Amino acid sequence: MKHYHNISIAPFSYIKVGGIVKDLYIIENEEEIPTLYKRDFRIVGNGSKILFAFTNDESTYIIDRNSYIKEYANFIEIGGGTPLSTIGQYFENKGYLGFSRIRFIPGRLGGALVQNASCFNECISDLLVSLRYFNGEKIIELRQNECQFSYRDSIFKGIKGMILSSKFKKVPCNPLLLKKDSEFIRKQKEKSQPLHVLSLGSTFQNVQNYSVSKILDELNFKGFGLFPHAHISLVHSNFIEIKKSCFYPEISLLINHLNIVLYKEIGIFFPIEIVIFRRKDGRIQDFSPQKK
């Protein structure tokens, strides 16, 4: 385990945005978990859906790097810090269903399960058997039906804890078909999503058969931005493209603005898919978009 004190979280952020945190721990195996018992902490995988919206924060942050894949007779056990791309490649090589599409989400297993991530009708919880979860006090095991999975949601959202490992069913499939499917999905995502820029993925969750991107397209919001370093993608209007020199308020203020625009147009507050970590005490901090 690595420990850093008063360090910038930005280098560990997927979009390279964030302030100073009091303590940062990088966990590389489960044996290190007891050192975290009864601590108040926030979990980070690779931060592909997290906006660190603070200049400094007194919270303890934990980066999960507990990465492994173990195959047994009837299931496959995977560490919570394992990248989805690694899992997808393993399942494809072995000829197992479950990750040929999910693999293109730039995240790690634990965070993807919290979000109940999905990609082109493939949902990460579909073949889940059970998972082991550390809630800050103890380690518990939950079956798939105990996790309250729904569309991009789960029991784990909004509560403290981390998914240590998960077991998945082994469902055989022709590796060539899996490879063909993943290649098709890759090409589809390249056409429809901004893959080669900094982004936190979909900003809002579609609800009640409303498509956020379609609404914003009709309102001519593609390319729109309040500040120079964050703007709505020209490829997919539910994505915000971010430049390396961006400061967090440029993103959070744009999200808030879009939230109001969508409500005025449809009368619905669309759930925000991006996880926003603000400083623990909730205070609003001064900022200048021109300064890092």
N, C-alpha and C positions, 0 to 999 in steps of 0.2 A: 504494500500500500504506500502511495505517495501522498504527502501532506504539504500544502502550501498555505501561507498566512498572508493576508492582505495582498491578494493577487488579482490581476484583471481577468475576468471571465471571458473577455472578447476572443482570445486565441483559441478557446475551447468551444466557441459559438459557431454554429454552422454558417452564419452570415457575418461572423467576425464583428459583432456588435455587443457591447455590454460594459458594465462598470467594474468597480473593485468589490470583491467579496472578502469577508473576514477570514473564512477558512474554506479550503477546497481539498477534498480527498478523492483520490483515484483508486477505486477498488478493482483488483485484478483477480481475486478468487474469493469464494464464499467463506473461507476460514477467517477472513478479516472482518466479517460482519459483526461479531460480538463487540468490537471496539466502538460500534455506533449505537449500542443499546441506549434507549431513553434520551437520545439526542434529538434536537429539533433540526431537521435537515430537509433539503430539497434535492430531488434526483434529476440527473441529467444523463442522457445517453450520448448521442452525438449532437443533440440540440437541433435536429432538423425541423422541429415544430415549435421551438421555444424562442421567445423574444425576451431578452434580459433588459427590462425597462427601468433601469436605475443607474445613478452615477456611482453610488456605493451602497452596500447592503451588509448588515450585521449577521445575516444568515449563514449557516453551514451548507455548502453544496457538495454533492457526491456525484462523481462521474463513474458510471458503471462500465467496466471493461472486463467483466467476468464472461469470457467468450470460450465456448466449447460446444462440440456436437458429439454425443455418445449414442451409439445404436444398440438396441436390445432386440430380443426376439419379436416383441409385439408393439414396440413403440420406439420413438427417438427422443432423447432428452437433450435440451439445448439451453445453454446459459443465457441469462437475460441480457448480457452485454454483447451478444453475438450479432454482427451486422446482417441485415436481411439479405444482402447480396451474397454473402458467404453461405447462408442457409440455402438460398435458391440454387446456387451452383451445386451444392452437395446433393440436394434433392433431385436435381436434373441428372447428375451423373449416376446416381443410384437408381433412378427410375421411380420416384415417389411423387404423388400429387401434393399440392398444397402451397407451393411457393414460386411457381413459374411466372406469376404475375406480380405477387407481393414483392418479389426481389428487387423491383425497380423503384421501390420507395426508399429514399436515402436515410434509413433509420436503423435502429437496433431493436432486437426482439422485445425487450421489456417495454419500451415506450410505444411500440407498435401495438402491443396487447392492451395497454392502457387506453389507447385511442381506438382500439378495435379497427385497425387500419384495413382498408379495402382498395382493390385496384381492378377495374374492369370486371366486376362481379365475383372476384375471388376475395374472400374475407379471411383474415388471419386466424380467427377463432373457429372456423368451420371444422377443422380436424383436430382441434385442441382436446386433449384428454383431461389434463389437470395442470396446475401450476403451484409453485411454492412462493409465498409472499412474506416479506419481512415488514411488519407494521410499526417498527420502532420499539416494540416490547417483546415480541416473539415471532417465530417463524410458523406460518400456518400453511396447510395445503388445501386448495379449493378445486373442486371438479368444475368442468366447463359450465354446467348449468347453474353453478353457484355464483358466477361472475357477473351476472346480469348484463350480458352483452346485447347491444342493439346497434343500430346503424351508427358507426363511428362513435361508440360510447361504451362505457363499462362501469362497474362498481368502483373502479380504482381512480376515476377522475375526481380531482378535487380533494383527495385524502392523502395523508403522509404515508409513504412506504415505497418498497421497491420489489419488483418481480425478480426473484433469484434464478429460477429455472422453470422450464415448461416441458411437458410431454405431449407429443403429437402422434396420431395414428400413422401407421405405415400402410399407405394405399398404393399398390404397384401400378405403374403406367409405363408405356413404351417411352424410353428416353428420347427417341427421335421425335415423338409427338410433343413431348414437353419442350424440347429445343425449338421446334417449329412454332409452338404457341408463344414461347417467351420472345422469340425473334419478331413475331407479328406484333406483340404488345409493345416491344421496344420501338418499332417503327411508328406505331400509332401514337405513342407518347411524344416522340420527336416531332410529329406533325401538330399535335394539339397542346403541348405544354412547353414552357421555356426551361429546357433542361440544362442549358449551358451557362446559366447566370445564377447569381445569388438570389435565393428565394426561400420562403418558409412553406412552400406548397400552397394548397387551397386555403384561402383566408376565411371564407364563410362556408358553413354547412348548408346544403340545399335542404329545404323542408317543404312539405305539403305540395310536392310536385313542381315547386318553383325552382328554376335554375338561376343561381346568382349571376353566373357569367352571361347568360342570355339577357337578363334584366339590364346589366351594366353595358352590354353591347348596344342594346336598344337606346340607352341613354347617352351613347357616344362617349363612354368613359375610358376606352382603351387609350393608354398612354398618359392618362391623367395623373398629376401629382401636385402636392402642396409645396414640396421642397425639391431641390435639385437631385437628391440622392435616393429617392424612393418614388416609384411610380407604378401605375397599373400596367401590366404586361400588354404588349401589342399582340401577343400570341394567344393568351388566355386571360380574360379580364377578371378572373377570380384569384389570380396570382399577382403578388406585388414583387417587382424586380428591385433589387437593392444593390447599390454601389458600395465599394469597400470603404469609402470615406463617410458612410452614413452614420448618423447619430440616432439613438433609439426614439426620440420624440417624433422624428420625421416619419417613422413607421406607425407608431401608436396613434398619432394625430390623423394620419391618413385612414387608418382602420376605423377610428371613431367617426370621421367624416363620411365614409362609405356606409357605415352602419345607419347614420341618420338619413342619408340619401335613399337607402333601400327601404327604411321604415316609411318615409314620406311617400314613396312610390307604391309599396305593396301593403303597408300597414302591419308588417311583421318585423320583429327583431330577429334576424338570422343568427344562430349560434356561431360564435367565433371558434374556428378550429385551431388557430394558433394559441399556444399556451403562453400567457404573459406573466412573467415573474416581476413583480414590483418589489420595492424594498419592504422589509418585514414590517416596519412601523406604519406603512401606508402613506407616509408623507410625500407630497409632490416636491420634486427637486428642481431647482433652477437649471436652465440649460441654454446653450446657444448652438444652433445647428452648424455654425461655422467652426466650432471647436470640438476636438476629440477629448 
